[in-house]
Structures are given as structure tokens and as C-alpha cells.
Amino acid sequence: MTPGAFGEFFYEGGDNVLWIFLLLTVTIGGTAAYASGKAIAQTWRPFRQVPLYSLLLAAGVRFCHFPCSRSPSLSPGSYAIDFLVALLFAALGFRLVRARQMATQYGWLFRRSGVLGWRRAG
């Protein structure tokens, strides 16, 4: 797939939209979303806050896309993709921390079940 086809059918932007998407949305936005998901879990807040933070992070990523690729800031399709990437990384960070917390804090009740899960001890 050429970068032009990526931009035309998947994500709005200029000539280097694929590389800018990978750098801004996946690398920088994904890292920020992962950190926010971990922070939400570390403070024992509920998962329902993860999508709210992901919406805000996606808006920040869209704001950064404008000067880099001259893509429209208010493009609903691109915003939705940025949100989904942020939500994925934030949910991963949240779940990793929450699984560790449940097995550590409540070791008499729960054991780790894989990387992202826990189960009842016994």
C-alpha cells in the first residue's frame, strides 16, 4: 500500500500521512494513552474514566497533526481513529496495572491468570 492510498482511504492528511500517523498517533499518542491508563489504574479509579481520557488525548493528537501534515483538525474519521488507538493503548495500560494490583493487594483472594487477567485463588 502506498502512502497516498493510506491517506486517501484510511486517514486524511498530506504526502507523508503514514509516517506522521505512526509517529504522532501510534508512538507519541499511544505512549501518552498507555501512561494515562496506568495512572488511572494506579489510583484505583474505575475503567469508565479511560475512554474520557482517550477522547482528550485524541483531541491533542489531532491538534498536533494539523501543523505536521496539514490535515484537517476536525476530521471526524481521523479523530475516531486517533480515539480508537488511544483507547487501545490506555486500556492495555489500565489492565496490566489492574491485574498486578489485584494479585498483589488481594493475594489471598486472587492469582494472576496470564498477563492481563486474574482469577479467584483456590
Wavefront OBJ file of the C-alpha trace (Angstrom):
o trace
v 0.000 0.000 0.000
v 1.413 3.340 -0.957
v 1.355 6.248 1.492
v -1.047 8.066 -0.839
v -3.526 5.188 -0.718
v -3.250 5.099 3.060
v -4.125 8.787 3.211
v -6.953 8.569 0.717
v -8.806 5.584 2.136
v -7.878 5.418 5.792
v -6.706 8.694 7.239
v -6.809 12.276 5.998
v -3.504 14.044 5.511
v -0.715 15.019 3.163
v 2.013 13.101 1.373
v 3.684 11.516 4.404
v 0.490 10.690 6.239
v 1.516 7.091 7.025
v 4.752 8.109 8.757
v 3.130 11.018 10.564
v 0.313 8.710 11.702
v 2.818 6.183 13.045
v 4.891 8.862 14.777
v 2.162 11.071 16.238
v -0.819 8.795 16.750
v 0.781 5.447 17.497
v 4.111 6.361 19.081
v 3.514 9.649 20.897
v -0.262 9.406 21.393
v -0.090 5.701 22.240
v 2.627 6.273 24.829
v 0.653 9.087 26.457
v -2.517 6.979 26.438
v -0.682 3.981 27.937
v 0.669 6.213 30.719
v -2.768 7.670 31.412
v -4.339 4.189 31.577
v -1.657 3.116 34.051
v -2.224 6.259 36.143
v -5.977 5.680 36.253
v -5.461 2.111 37.456
v -2.735 3.040 39.963
v -5.104 5.456 41.686
v -7.853 2.793 41.779
v -10.223 4.823 39.636
v -12.800 2.925 37.533
v -12.266 1.871 33.922
v -15.043 4.190 32.734
v -12.557 7.078 33.020
v -10.264 5.528 30.393
v -12.489 6.473 27.406
v -12.842 10.031 28.717
v -9.084 10.489 28.898
v -8.735 8.840 25.495
v -11.108 11.395 23.979
v -8.959 14.213 25.347
v -5.744 12.596 24.150
v -7.212 12.063 20.689
v -8.060 15.772 20.535
v -4.466 16.597 21.460
v -3.133 14.247 18.801
v -5.449 15.803 16.183
v -4.168 19.229 17.222
v -0.593 18.042 16.618
v -1.464 16.543 13.229
v -2.514 19.886 11.785
v 0.922 21.560 11.657
v 2.740 18.345 10.713
v 0.609 17.099 7.847
v -1.803 19.961 7.196
v -4.638 17.549 7.788
v -7.955 18.963 8.973
v -8.121 19.154 12.759
v -11.852 18.473 12.901
v -11.962 15.449 10.611
v -14.423 13.049 12.300
v -12.951 9.926 10.688
v -9.376 10.730 11.636
v -10.462 11.754 15.139
v -12.273 8.426 15.541
v -9.139 6.519 14.512
v -6.990 8.569 16.901
v -9.511 7.855 19.666
v -9.502 4.118 18.995
v -5.692 3.970 19.050
v -5.612 5.972 22.302
v -8.341 3.793 23.817
v -6.469 0.613 22.898
v -3.207 1.769 24.491
v -4.940 3.226 27.566
v -6.963 0.050 28.112
v -3.792 -2.023 27.824
v -2.003 0.107 30.417
v -5.022 0.014 32.722
v -5.461 -3.739 32.505
v -1.770 -4.529 33.058
v -1.674 -2.464 36.234
v -5.064 -3.644 37.499
v -4.124 -7.315 37.083
v -0.918 -6.748 39.045
v -2.788 -4.786 41.717
v -5.435 -7.433 42.222
v -2.876 -10.221 42.615
v -0.645 -8.125 44.896
v -3.162 -6.276 47.073
v -5.578 -9.179 47.374
v -3.185 -12.121 47.123
v -5.333 -14.258 49.437
v -8.293 -13.879 47.026
v -6.783 -13.640 43.540
v -3.941 -15.081 41.480
v -2.587 -13.842 38.178
v -4.110 -15.523 35.152
v -1.915 -14.515 32.259
v -0.566 -11.049 31.682
v -3.884 -9.200 31.603
v -6.059 -11.192 33.963
v -6.628 -12.577 37.413
v -8.768 -15.353 38.852
v -10.002 -16.442 42.253
v -7.448 -18.269 44.351
v -8.295 -21.713 45.427
l 1 2 3 4 5 6 7 8 9 10 11 12 13 14 15 16 17 18 19 20 21 22 23 24 25 26 27 28 29 30 31 32 33 34 35 36 37 38 39 40 41 42 43 44 45 46 47 48 49 50 51 52 53 54 55 56 57 58 59 60 61 62 63 64 65 66 67 68 69 70 71 72 73 74 75 76 77 78 79 80 81 82 83 84 85 86 87 88 89 90 91 92 93 94 95 96 97 98 99 100 101 102 103 104 105 106 107 108 109 110 111 112 113 114 115 116 117 118 119 120 121 122
